Every structure is written in C-alpha cells, then in structure tokens.
Amino acid sequence: MRLVERLPARIRPLLDTRSFRQTMTIGAVFVVVTSGAVMWSRSLLTDLVKDHVVELLERDTATQRQLGRFGDALDLAADLRRRAQFETETARKRLVLDASGRLLYGDDATAARLLDVLSCDPARLASCPTGLVERRGKDATDGWKMQAMVVALPDGGRFINAYDIQPMLSQMRAVPLAAGVGVLLFLLTSLTFGVYFSSGTLRRVGAMSEALAAYAGGDRNRRIDVGRTDDEFAGLGREINRTLDRVNRLVEEVSSVSSSIAHELRTPLTHLHNRLAGIAEDCADPEIRRALEDGIEETRRIQQLFRAIMRLGEIETARCSLSMEPLEAVPLLEEIRESYLPLAEEAGVALSVSAEPGLRIRGDRSLLFQAVANLVDNALKYAPQGREIRLSAGIRDGWEELCVADRGPGLVPGQRALAVQRFFRLNPQDGVPGYGLGLSIVGAIATLHGGGLLLDDNAPGLRVTIRLGRHAQME
C-alpha cells in the first residue's frame, strides 16, 4: 500500500482502474498455474529420467546374464574391454572387481569415486550393496548422482553398472528457466496492455466527467463525444447524451411554464392593482380603505414575485441579453453601496468596499449589479445593528470573485446547499420579507458567467462569493 502511495500522481490512477486490476489478476492466475505446471512437469521429467535409467540398467544386466558373462570376473572384464573399443562414450560407468577387491575393469579415479558414493569397501566386497542402488555424492561439491546396478558374481567378485544422472537432471533446469522467462515476458506484456487499456479507460471516463461537469456548470449544449468506436463507452455516452437532451427539454418546459404563468398573470394583476387603487381613492370608510391598501400591497408583492420568476427563467435559459466586457470592480461596488446606503443607515449598518484599485473583471454589468445588489439586500435583512457589511472583489486561485460578507447569524453547513434552491427560506415565520429567490438568481448569474456561488462561514456571519470566470490579463 505504501508503494502505491509513493508512485507518481499520473501513474496511481492507472493502477486503480478496473481494467488494470482485471489484467493483473489474469496475469497472476497465469503465473500461479504456470509455476505449478512447471514444477509438476519438472518432477515428472525427473521421474521419467530415473525410470529410463533403471530400465537401461535392468536391460543391460539381463542381457549380460543371458549371454553367460557373469560366470567369472576375469572373463567379464576381458569381454568389456573388447566391446569398449566399438562403443561410444556415454554417461555409463562400469566396474569389475574380483573377490579380493582388485579392479579388473574401469579406471582408478572413476572406481574410487563410484565406490565412495556407493559406500563400498573393496577390501570387504561382501558388505557392498547389491541390486538397484541410487546414491548421491557425499561431498556437497561432488556433482555425482548415481543410479547403479550391483551384481554379485559367482566367484565372489562384483560387477557394477552405473549411470551418473546428474548431467541429465542439470539439463532439465533449462525447462523452468525457459518457463520463468516466458512468464516474465507474459507479465511485462500484461502490464503493458493493462496500462494501455487503463489509460484508454481513464481518458474516456475523464472526457465523460469533463462533459458532465461542464453541463452541470451551465453549458447546456455540452455533450459527450461518442467517437467512431462502437463499444460500451460509446453506448453509455449515447445514453447520457439522450438523458441530457431530455433534461434540457424538461428544464425548458418548466421554465417556459413558470414564465408563461407569470406573464399571463401579470396583466390581470396589474388591472386588479389599478382597480383596487382607484376604489381606495374613492372610499370614505377608513377601515375599508386600509383593507384595500393591504390588498394593493399584496398584488404588488405578487407582481414582484412574478418578475423575479421571469427574470430567473431568463437567466437560467440564457435568454437574457448578455454583454461580457471588462469592468472596473471598485466603481461597480461603490455604485451598489451608494444605492443601498440610505437603507443601511436606516438599519444602523455600515457598508464598506474593499478591492484593489484598478482591478478589472469581466462580465455583464447589469447582471453583476443585480447579483451583488441581491446579496446586499439579503445581508441587510439579517445583519445586526451596528455591524458592518463588506463588499469586496479580488482574484483567488486564478478566479475573479465578487464577495458580500455580513456579521449576521449565518448558515450552518447543512443549510448552505438548500439556500440556493428556489423559494427556500431559513425561517418563514420570522417576518423577514422575501420570496426565497434571491440566491437562486445570484447562482444563475454566476453560472452564466462560467463560475458558481460559494457560501462560507464569516465567523460570525455569512460570506457569499460570486465566482466568475478565470482571470486573464486585460489591456
């Protein structure tokens, strides 16, 4: 686990993909199965070599016995010397000893080693083992591994027919070595293909994530590039594109219905407002006049609500006029401050502007004015008397930002995500006027500018940041 954490950031995501893990799992299973098969085949080959040597020894012994050459040690030695002139050199070792232990056939060095391996004392031939014997050299550096057939001759001598099988066993070491090289090549190939397929998977998933993030950020025309390949990613991309198209249609229908309702009701409400105002002017009864004035105020609030809904629909669907241009941040904030200064003084709240002189941001002036004004209006509703509301602008992490910070009660983290939803109000019973659309409009404006809305703790109070697009040096 620590080794994976130390890998470069570009490699670690490749190792976490399912395709890489599947490839490596197949490779690991292949290595285990191949290793087991190599060990089993090596053991099988060793047994086959031993059985073959035993068969050769038994056949040679049976042949010598049938030809009657085991009758006398001297005759057997003479016959073997005669035949040795016509036989090719092999791994077979033959010795003939007489009853006294004297070597009649074979060279002295081979005889000494072979008798030592067989634990056979020439002076005591009777103690030498007979029959089929398998022994390894006593010395660790001795490379001999013998399979021998020791035959007791009638005259008390011994015929020793042996094969040194160690060279044959050593040659079989090439089998696991070749298999190991093959397994290593397979693992390297699996690793290469795993990285290749994983990078392809990450590239396709990254493109999908980027497209979905752009769509969520407000680019309603963004779609996933399916490409020419007809695989599972292409099928998934087509389904996602169809879903996004349907979401667009639903959003447009909902926005159209909301705007249409607001538009259709605006004219009757205006007529109702005018008629109630006319009746109130001609009414002589004070109580009835107050009731009519309350009705007039309600129609005015409903008209404001419908205007807010229509404005939000225009911004969310980008139907409003958008004029992106470089703006001086300080004059914009100062203008908003002057507009709300009378209300702030009446509420006993100080308004201040904090921004670097000459800072320029890019955006639509009227929309940004409305967004910051909405935030100031919200802050004035909740800011305690004698406290300050600060309007600021700056560049943070490469993003252009406009910020309004107050010293009010603020929002707990769980409420911040809800605060940007339509018609959300923290406490509808607190008597604070509003419809719960202010932050929704601000968020839509921020999204339209390629950014977003951030709500943070101001300790105490709430700090609302309108994040615009990436900052670029302007002439």
URMOPE-V578003 format. One record per residue. N is the residue number from 1. RES is the residue in one letter. PSI is psi as a letter, one per 40 degrees, with the letter a starting at -180 (NA if undefined). OMEGA is omega as a letter, one per 20 degrees, with the letter a starting at -180 (* if undefined). Layout:
((N:RES:PSI:OMEGA) (N:RES:PSI:OMEGA))
This chain:
((1:M:d:r) (2:R:d:r) (3:L:d:r) (4:V:d:a) (5:E:d:a) (6:R:e:a) (7:L:i:r) (8:P:i:a) (9:A:d:a) (10:R:d:a) (11:I:d:a) (12:R:d:r) (13:P:d:r) (14:L:d:a) (15:L:e:a) (16:D:e:a) (17:T:i:a) (18:R:d:a) (19:S:d:r) (20:F:d:a) (21:R:d:r) (22:Q:d:r) (23:T:d:r) (24:M:d:r) (25:T:d:r) (26:I:d:r) (27:G:d:a) (28:A:d:r) (29:V:d:r) (30:F:d:a) (31:V:d:a) (32:V:d:a) (33:V:d:a) (34:T:d:r) (35:S:d:r) (36:G:d:r) (37:A:d:r) (38:V:d:r) (39:M:d:r) (40:W:d:a) (41:S:d:r) (42:R:d:r) (43:S:d:r) (44:L:d:r) (45:L:d:r) (46:T:d:r) (47:D:d:r) (48:L:d:r) (49:V:d:a) (50:K:d:r) (51:D:d:r) (52:H:d:r) (53:V:d:r) (54:V:d:r) (55:E:d:r) (56:L:d:a) (57:L:d:a) (58:E:d:r) (59:R:d:r) (60:D:d:r) (61:T:d:r) (62:A:d:r) (63:T:d:r) (64:Q:d:a) (65:R:d:a) (66:Q:d:r) (67:L:e:r) (68:G:f:a) (69:R:e:r) (70:F:e:a) (71:G:d:a) (72:D:h:a) (73:A:d:a) (74:L:d:r) (75:D:d:a) (76:L:d:r) (77:A:d:r) (78:A:d:r) (79:D:d:a) (80:L:d:r) (81:R:d:r) (82:R:d:a) (83:R:d:a) (84:A:d:r) (85:Q:d:a) (86:F:e:a) (87:E:i:r) (88:T:i:a) (89:E:h:r) (90:T:a:r) (91:A:e:a) (92:R:h:r) (93:K:h:a) (94:R:h:r) (95:L:i:r) (96:V:h:r) (97:L:i:r) (98:D:a:a) (99:A:d:r) (100:S:e:a) (101:G:e:r) (102:R:h:a) (103:L:h:r) (104:L:d:a) (105:Y:h:a) (106:G:i:a) (107:D:i:a) (108:D:d:a) (109:A:d:r) (110:T:d:a) (111:A:d:a) (112:A:d:a) (113:R:d:a) (114:L:d:r) (115:L:d:r) (116:D:d:r) (117:V:d:a) (118:L:e:a) (119:S:f:a) (120:C:h:r) (121:D:h:a) (122:P:d:a) (123:A:e:a) (124:R:g:a) (125:L:d:a) (126:A:d:a) (127:S:e:a) (128:C:i:r) (129:P:i:r) (130:T:i:a) (131:G:a:a) (132:L:h:a) (133:V:h:r) (134:E:h:a) (135:R:i:r) (136:R:i:a) (137:G:i:a) (138:K:d:a) (139:D:h:a) (140:A:d:r) (141:T:e:a) (142:D:h:a) (143:G:e:a) (144:W:h:r) (145:K:h:a) (146:M:i:r) (147:Q:h:a) (148:A:i:r) (149:M:h:a) (150:V:h:a) (151:V:h:r) (152:A:h:a) (153:L:i:a) (154:P:d:a) (155:D:e:r) (156:G:e:r) (157:G:a:a) (158:R:h:r) (159:F:h:a) (160:I:h:r) (161:N:h:a) (162:A:i:r) (163:Y:h:r) (164:D:h:a) (165:I:e:a) (166:Q:d:r) (167:P:d:r) (168:M:d:r) (169:L:d:r) (170:S:d:r) (171:Q:d:a) (172:M:e:r) (173:R:d:r) (174:A:d:a) (175:V:d:r) (176:P:d:r) (177:L:d:r) (178:A:d:r) (179:A:d:r) (180:G:d:r) (181:V:d:r) (182:G:d:r) (183:V:d:r) (184:L:d:r) (185:L:d:r) (186:F:d:r) (187:L:d:r) (188:L:d:r) (189:T:d:r) (190:S:d:r) (191:L:d:r) (192:T:d:r) (193:F:d:r) (194:G:d:r) (195:V:d:a) (196:Y:d:a) (197:F:d:r) (198:S:d:r) (199:S:d:r) (200:G:d:r) (201:T:d:r) (202:L:d:r) (203:R:d:a) (204:R:d:r) (205:V:d:r) (206:G:d:r) (207:A:d:r) (208:M:d:r) (209:S:d:r) (210:E:d:r) (211:A:d:r) (212:L:d:r) (213:A:d:r) (214:A:d:r) (215:Y:d:r) (216:A:d:r) (217:G:e:r) (218:G:e:r) (219:D:g:a) (220:R:e:r) (221:N:e:a) (222:R:h:r) (223:R:i:a) (224:I:h:r) (225:D:h:a) (226:V:d:a) (227:G:a:a) (228:R:d:a) (229:T:h:r) (230:D:g:r) (231:D:a:a) (232:E:d:r) (233:F:d:r) (234:A:d:r) (235:G:d:r) (236:L:d:r) (237:G:d:r) (238:R:d:r) (239:E:d:r) (240:I:d:r) (241:N:d:r) (242:R:d:r) (243:T:d:r) (244:L:d:r) (245:D:d:r) (246:R:d:r) (247:V:d:r) (248:N:d:r) (249:R:d:r) (250:L:d:r) (251:V:d:r) (252:E:d:r) (253:E:d:r) (254:V:d:r) (255:S:d:a) (256:S:d:r) (257:V:d:r) (258:S:d:a) (259:S:d:a) (260:S:d:r) (261:I:d:a) (262:A:d:a) (263:H:d:a) (264:E:d:a) (265:L:e:a) (266:R:d:a) (267:T:d:r) (268:P:d:r) (269:L:d:r) (270:T:d:r) (271:H:d:r) (272:L:d:r) (273:H:d:a) (274:N:d:a) (275:R:d:r) (276:L:d:r) (277:A:d:r) (278:G:d:r) (279:I:d:a) (280:A:d:r) (281:E:d:a) (282:D:e:a) (283:C:h:r) (284:A:e:a) (285:D:h:a) (286:P:d:a) (287:E:d:r) (288:I:d:r) (289:R:d:r) (290:R:d:r) (291:A:d:r) (292:L:d:r) (293:E:d:r) (294:D:d:r) (295:G:d:r) (296:I:d:r) (297:E:d:r) (298:E:d:r) (299:T:d:r) (300:R:d:r) (301:R:d:r) (302:I:d:r) (303:Q:d:r) (304:Q:d:r) (305:L:d:r) (306:F:d:r) (307:R:d:r) (308:A:d:r) (309:I:d:r) (310:M:d:r) (311:R:d:r) (312:L:d:r) (313:G:d:r) (314:E:d:a) (315:I:d:a) (316:E:d:r) (317:T:e:r) (318:A:f:r) (319:R:e:r) (320:C:i:r) (321:S:h:a) (322:L:h:a) (323:S:g:a) (324:M:h:a) (325:E:i:r) (326:P:h:a) (327:L:i:r) (328:E:h:a) (329:A:d:a) (330:V:d:r) (331:P:d:r) (332:L:d:a) (333:L:d:r) (334:E:d:r) (335:E:d:r) (336:I:d:r) (337:R:d:a) (338:E:d:r) (339:S:d:a) (340:Y:e:a) (341:L:d:r) (342:P:d:r) (343:L:d:r) (344:A:d:r) (345:E:d:r) (346:E:d:r) (347:A:e:a) (348:G:f:a) (349:V:h:r) (350:A:h:r) (351:L:h:r) (352:S:i:r) (353:V:h:r) (354:S:h:r) (355:A:i:r) (356:E:h:r) (357:P:h:r) (358:G:e:r) (359:L:h:a) (360:R:h:r) (361:I:i:a) (362:R:h:r) (363:G:a:r) (364:D:h:a) (365:R:d:a) (366:S:d:r) (367:L:d:r) (368:L:d:r) (369:F:d:r) (370:Q:d:a) (371:A:d:a) (372:V:d:r) (373:A:d:r) (374:N:d:r) (375:L:d:r) (376:V:d:r) (377:D:d:r) (378:N:d:a) (379:A:d:r) (380:L:d:a) (381:K:d:a) (382:Y:e:a) (383:A:h:r) (384:P:i:r) (385:Q:h:r) (386:G:e:r) (387:R:i:a) (388:E:i:r) (389:I:h:a) (390:R:h:r) (391:L:h:a) (392:S:i:r) (393:A:i:a) (394:G:a:r) (395:I:h:r) (396:R:h:a) (397:D:f:r) (398:G:e:a) (399:W:i:r) (400:E:h:a) (401:E:i:r) (402:L:h:a) (403:C:i:r) (404:V:h:a) (405:A:h:r) (406:D:i:r) (407:R:f:a) (408:G:a:a) (409:P:d:r) (410:G:a:r) (411:L:h:r) (412:V:i:a) (413:P:d:a) (414:G:d:a) (415:Q:e:a) (416:R:d:r) (417:A:d:a) (418:L:d:a) (419:A:d:a) (420:V:e:r) (421:Q:i:a) (422:R:h:r) (423:F:e:r) (424:F:h:r) (425:R:h:a) (426:L:d:r) (427:N:g:a) (428:P:e:a) (429:Q:e:a) (430:D:e:r) (431:G:e:r) (432:V:h:a) (433:P:i:r) (434:G:i:a) (435:Y:e:a) (436:G:f:r) (437:L:e:a) (438:G:d:a) (439:L:d:r) (440:S:d:r) (441:I:d:r) (442:V:d:r) (443:G:d:r) (444:A:d:r) (445:I:d:r) (446:A:d:r) (447:T:d:r) (448:L:d:r) (449:H:e:r) (450:G:e:a) (451:G:b:a) (452:G:a:a) (453:L:h:a) (454:L:h:r) (455:L:h:a) (456:D:i:r) (457:D:h:r) (458:N:e:r) (459:A:g:i) (460:P:i:r) (461:G:a:a) (462:L:h:r) (463:R:h:a) (464:V:h:a) (465:T:h:r) (466:I:h:r) (467:R:h:a) (468:L:a:a) (469:G:a:r) (470:R:i:a) (471:H:h:r) (472:A:i:r) (473:Q:h:a) (474:M:i:a) (475:E:NA:*))
